[in-house]
């Protein structure tokens, strides 16, 4: 089992930046991909970004260029740098791990609010 804890959410003005963090514990050696998802009120959860053990990255539609995912393998952490935030980026952001046996683990989420 993998446990995930997100942090770094908060209130930011449009055009501002936030850096989300997620720390993994437990069976971290089983992790193959770390991802970020988000869910806004009354909307489906959507994919934001992912990074593999090899460092390959993938981003959701229209997010590349504003969002950057990175990973610190030694600290079992994954980050999401979000720049030029827009009101439509407001959501609860979730960290997810995918194991080598294709088992998902999710964090509890961190709230991001974009408002002036």
TACORWO-V530028 format. One record per helix or strand of 2 or more residues. SS is the DSSP state (helix for helix, strand for strand). FROM is the first residue (numbers start at 1). TO is the last residue. If there is no record, write none. Layout:
# TACORWO-V530028
SS & FROM & TO
SS & FROM & TO
This chain:
# TACORWO-V530028
strand & 2 & 7
strand & 10 & 12
strand & 18 & 26
helix & 28 & 30
strand & 31 & 39
strand & 46 & 52
strand & 57 & 59
strand & 67 & 72
strand & 77 & 82
helix & 87 & 89
strand & 91 & 99
strand & 104 & 106
strand & 110 & 114
